[in-house]
Structure formats: C-alpha cells, structure tokens
Amino acid sequence: ALARLEMEGHGHGPPGLGSPKQPVKPSRILEVHGCQLSFSAMERGLSAFAKYVPRDVVMMMLSGAMGRSCAMAWQTVTMMFTDIAGFTGICETTPAETLVDIMAAYFHAMCEDIASTGGVLDKYIGDCLMALWHVPRRLPGHRSAACRAPLRIQA
C-alpha cells in the first residue's frame, strides 16, 4: 500500500524515495499516536535503506514486483569489480579523516556511474566494489551497459 501511494503521487512515501517529509502533529489518541510512531520508524528505516539500494529496486521490493519467494534461479548476469591501484600506499600516507572523505566521494561517484548504466551495487570490499547488471531487474543489453560504466568512470 505504501508503494502504491508513492507511485500514485499522494506524497506519503518514505523520505529519500521522492516524497516530501511533512511533519505530523502527534495525536492525543493513544492507538493513533502508536501508529504515528511506527510509521515514522518505518520511514527512517526505508530512508536509510534507500541510501544503499537504488530507488527503483526499493520501489520494486515495496510493490511486491520481486515476489514473495526466496527461491533462487539460474540467470546470466554481468559483474564488475573495481580496485584502487596502490591503495595500501595511499592509506599509509594519508590522514584518516582525509582518506574517509576521499573514499566517500570516490564511492559516491562510482555508484552514480554504475546506476546510470542500469547497474546495482552489490557490495563494498575495502577499496573495491562489486556491481551487477541484469539483476534484480531484467536489463536488455546488460553486457554493453556494464561496459559503459567503466568508460563513464574513467571520464
């Protein structure tokens, strides 16, 4: 229902998924106030989740389009691993606070380029990241889309 409201444009979806956050006056009715608190907690959780999972994947999950089953299926996917050359040396000579800022900017830029080609971040592995195309949603031309990501990253 929440996904349906968001998709229908009623503006009551979780923050970070395209809807404005509107403050709600606490209810004096105990049961309603409990629902308000639960809804706020859900909003915060979805907002945090949406920081790490592409918006359209979160929307697929909320809408039930991914199914309720945890069944596995064989599927061809395209993967990309990235790694920073000389990262150990960089770590040895860069102050921790600076390194954190550099890595945050690096991963943000990488994830934008991956998402812009239809890829999904799978995981961070130290200075490496792993991205996938053609999962969880079908992506015709996923092989060539995955080849465009490194070209965008290098540009």
C-alpha positions as MATLAB code, in Angstrom:
seq = 'ALARLEMEGHGHGPPGLGSPKQPVKPSRILEVHGCQLSFSAMERGLSAFAKYVPRDVVMMMLSGAMGRSCAMAWQTVTMMFTDIAGFTGICETTPAETLVDIMAAYFHAMCEDIASTGGVLDKYIGDCLMALWHVPRRLPGHRSAACRAPLRIQA';
ca = [
       0.000    0.000    0.000;
       2.827    2.404    0.814;
       4.448    1.790   -2.553;
       1.096    2.254   -4.276;
       0.561    5.610   -2.525;
       4.048    6.724   -3.545;
       3.547    5.624   -7.134;
       0.146    7.315   -7.305;
       1.768   10.559   -6.200;
      -0.027   11.076   -2.893;
       3.241   12.228   -1.315;
       3.173    9.908    1.680;
       6.069    7.622    0.764;
       9.295    7.349    2.711;
      11.794   10.206    2.544;
      14.660    9.597    0.176;
      12.276    7.920   -2.259;
      10.992   11.100   -3.802;
       8.350   12.311   -1.392;
       8.453   15.389    0.820;
       8.657   14.869    4.577;
       5.700   16.590    6.190;
       5.633   16.962    9.980;
       2.614   15.330   11.598;
       1.049   16.676   14.783;
       1.129   13.931   17.448;
      -2.310   12.500   18.147;
      -3.817   12.532   21.618;
      -5.403    9.162   20.864;
      -3.001    6.518   22.171;
      -3.565    3.989   19.364;
      -3.198    6.611   16.627;
      -0.064    8.001   18.276;
       1.383    4.464   18.359;
       0.701    4.142   14.627;
       2.372    7.513   14.003;
       5.487    6.392   15.883;
       5.580    3.094   13.968;
       5.162    4.863   10.639;
       7.959    7.314   11.498;
      10.262    4.425   12.397;
       9.415    2.722    9.093;
      10.155    5.959    7.216;
      13.564    6.259    8.859;
      14.369    2.632    8.069;
      13.350    2.914    4.431;
      15.214    6.184    4.075;
      18.402    4.579    5.409;
      17.871    1.528    3.182;
      17.359    3.720    0.107;
      20.798    5.272    0.632;
      22.382    1.937   -0.269;
      19.903    0.395   -2.677;
      18.800    2.052   -5.936;
      15.415    3.769   -5.725;
      13.795    1.628   -8.405;
      14.914   -1.573   -6.645;
      13.422   -0.329   -3.352;
      10.194    0.508   -5.187;
      10.169   -2.989   -6.766;
      10.528   -4.501   -3.304;
       7.778   -2.341   -1.807;
       5.382   -3.023   -4.663;
       5.886   -6.782   -4.435;
       7.166   -6.944   -8.013;
      10.153   -9.010   -6.864;
       7.850  -11.686   -5.493;
       7.490  -13.081   -2.011;
       9.650  -16.130   -2.595;
      13.310  -16.528   -1.738;
      13.657  -19.121   -4.484;
      16.846  -18.983   -6.492;
      17.025  -19.188  -10.262;
      19.880  -19.514  -12.715;
      20.416  -16.277  -14.577;
      23.187  -14.751  -16.639;
      24.413  -11.521  -15.071;
      27.280   -9.161  -15.777;
      29.654   -8.290  -12.934;
      32.267   -5.620  -12.413;
      34.916   -5.457   -9.702;
      36.917   -2.281   -9.155;
      40.039   -1.759   -7.105;
      42.204    1.293   -6.401;
      45.787    0.714   -7.537;
      48.269    1.483   -4.763;
      45.609    1.824   -2.097;
      47.838    0.487    0.692;
      50.415    3.186   -0.041;
      47.696    5.830   -0.144;
      46.448    4.684    3.274;
      49.953    4.852    4.736;
      50.479    8.456    3.676;
      47.012    9.999    4.001;
      45.419   11.180    7.271;
      42.395    9.055    8.221;
      39.894   11.947    8.050;
      41.103   12.884    4.563;
      41.012    9.265    3.423;
      37.415    8.877    4.607;
      36.386   11.978    2.637;
      38.239   10.787   -0.474;
      36.714    7.312   -0.320;
      33.199    8.650    0.279;
      33.493   10.898   -2.795;
      35.028    8.062   -4.830;
      32.339    5.519   -3.944;
      29.574    8.079   -4.490;
      30.861    8.897   -7.996;
      31.347    5.211   -8.817;
      27.837    4.302   -7.686;
      26.299    7.125   -9.715;
      28.059    5.903  -12.870;
      27.061    2.298  -12.175;
      23.415    3.265  -11.558;
      23.326    5.493  -14.650;
      24.027    2.419  -16.788;
      21.421    0.243  -15.033;
      23.820   -1.483  -12.648;
      23.312   -2.196   -8.965;
      25.978   -2.030   -6.281;
      26.329   -5.450   -4.693;
      28.947   -4.754   -2.036;
      31.954   -2.781   -0.903;
      35.076   -4.823   -0.224;
      37.613   -2.450    1.326;
      38.629   -0.152   -1.536;
      36.914   -2.453   -4.035;
      33.311   -2.567   -5.076;
      31.261   -5.166   -6.883;
      28.449   -4.188   -9.227;
      25.899   -6.287  -11.102;
      23.769   -5.762  -14.209;
      20.637   -7.724  -15.206;
      19.666   -8.407  -11.589;
      17.330   -7.943   -9.728;
      15.519   -6.486  -12.735;
      15.956   -7.620  -16.311;
      18.151   -5.320  -18.381;
      18.322   -5.970  -22.116;
      21.826   -5.133  -23.304;
      23.279   -5.623  -19.815;
      26.696   -6.627  -21.176;
      27.169   -3.416  -23.130;
      25.653   -1.367  -20.288;
      28.261   -2.840  -17.948;
      30.999   -1.893  -20.418;
      29.764    1.720  -20.463;
      30.129    2.062  -16.695;
      33.965    1.930  -16.613;
      34.104    4.329  -19.551;
      31.963    6.808  -17.588;
      34.095    6.203  -14.503;
      37.311    6.974  -16.411;
      35.884   10.139  -17.987;
];
